[in-house]
């Protein structure tokens, strides 16, 4: 296993280089301009905005619940760290530019 150093953007770039070029998926960067549930994302290199019908948002970027065991007792924890206006995001573009998945905050 190779340790990748640097900031989040350089780490993502290095992982993409390590895995190699994939002509079926591109990684774009963008900015959240409206929050969930009616999210809008402006991609850096595009002249349009993605809305909630255009893209899939990974679970860890949305408010969600997880069942955990703490001190021997089962409980549910709600993670509320959803995407906010101004957050920079990495977006996977697939299906010849017809599908978009917001992968992570950068």
C-alpha positions as CSV (number, residue, x, y, z in Angstrom):
1,X,0.0,0.0,0.0
2,X,1.3,3.4,-1.0
3,X,1.0,6.4,1.4
4,X,-0.2,9.5,-0.5
5,X,0.7,12.8,1.0
6,X,-0.5,16.4,0.5
7,X,-3.7,18.2,0.7
8,X,-7.1,16.8,-0.3
9,X,-7.0,18.0,-3.9
10,X,-3.5,16.7,-4.5
11,X,-4.3,13.4,-2.8
12,X,-7.3,12.9,-5.1
13,X,-5.2,13.8,-8.2
14,X,-2.5,11.3,-7.1
15,X,-5.0,8.5,-6.5
16,X,-6.4,9.1,-10.0
17,X,-2.9,9.0,-11.5
18,X,-2.2,5.8,-9.4
19,X,-5.3,4.1,-10.7
20,X,-4.7,5.2,-14.3
21,X,-6.8,6.9,-16.9
22,X,-10.4,5.8,-17.2
23,X,-12.1,7.1,-20.4
24,X,-15.5,6.3,-18.9
25,X,-15.2,8.5,-15.9
26,X,-13.9,12.1,-15.5
27,X,-13.5,14.0,-12.2
28,X,-14.6,17.6,-12.2
29,X,-14.5,20.1,-9.4
30,X,-17.3,22.5,-8.5
31,X,-19.0,24.7,-5.8
32,X,-22.2,24.1,-4.0
33,X,-24.5,27.2,-4.7
34,X,-27.6,25.9,-3.0
35,X,-27.9,23.3,-0.2
36,X,-29.7,19.9,-0.1
37,X,-32.4,18.8,-0.7
38,X,-32.6,21.1,-3.7
39,X,-28.9,21.1,-4.3
40,X,-27.2,23.2,-7.1
41,X,-23.6,22.7,-8.0
42,X,-21.7,24.9,-10.5
43,X,-18.9,22.9,-12.1
44,X,-15.7,24.8,-12.7
45,X,-15.4,23.9,-16.4
46,X,-19.0,24.0,-17.4
47,X,-21.5,26.6,-18.3
48,X,-24.5,25.0,-16.5
49,X,-25.4,24.0,-13.0
50,X,-26.3,20.5,-11.7
51,X,-29.5,20.2,-9.7
52,X,-30.9,17.4,-7.5
53,X,-32.3,15.6,-10.5
54,X,-28.9,15.6,-12.3
55,X,-26.7,14.1,-9.7
56,X,-26.3,11.6,-6.9
57,X,-24.9,12.8,-3.6
58,X,-22.9,10.2,-1.6
59,X,-24.5,9.3,1.8
60,X,-21.7,10.8,3.9
61,X,-22.4,14.2,2.4
62,X,-26.1,14.1,3.4
63,X,-27.7,14.1,6.8
64,X,-28.0,10.4,7.7
65,X,-28.4,8.0,10.6
66,X,-26.1,5.1,11.6
67,X,-26.8,2.4,14.1
68,X,-23.8,1.9,16.5
69,X,-23.0,0.2,19.8
70,X,-21.7,2.5,22.5
71,X,-20.9,1.1,26.0
72,X,-22.6,-2.2,25.1
73,X,-25.8,-0.5,24.1
74,X,-27.2,-0.1,20.6
75,X,-28.1,3.4,19.6
76,X,-28.6,5.6,16.6
77,X,-26.4,8.5,15.7
78,X,-27.5,11.2,13.3
79,X,-24.7,12.8,11.2
80,X,-25.7,16.3,10.2
81,X,-22.6,17.4,8.3
82,X,-24.5,17.9,5.0
83,X,-23.1,20.0,2.1
84,X,-23.4,23.7,2.6
85,X,-23.3,26.7,0.2
86,X,-19.7,27.5,-0.7
87,X,-18.4,23.9,-0.2
88,X,-16.0,22.8,-2.9
89,X,-16.8,19.3,-4.2
90,X,-15.3,16.6,-6.4
91,X,-17.8,15.3,-9.0
92,X,-17.5,12.1,-11.0
93,X,-18.9,12.5,-14.5
94,X,-19.9,9.3,-16.3
95,X,-22.1,7.9,-19.0
96,X,-20.8,10.3,-21.7
97,X,-21.6,13.3,-19.5
98,X,-25.1,12.1,-18.6
99,X,-24.5,11.0,-15.0
100,X,-22.9,12.9,-12.1
101,X,-22.0,11.8,-8.6
102,X,-20.8,14.1,-5.9
103,X,-18.0,12.1,-4.3
104,X,-16.6,14.3,-1.6
105,X,-15.9,17.7,-0.2
106,X,-12.5,19.0,-1.1
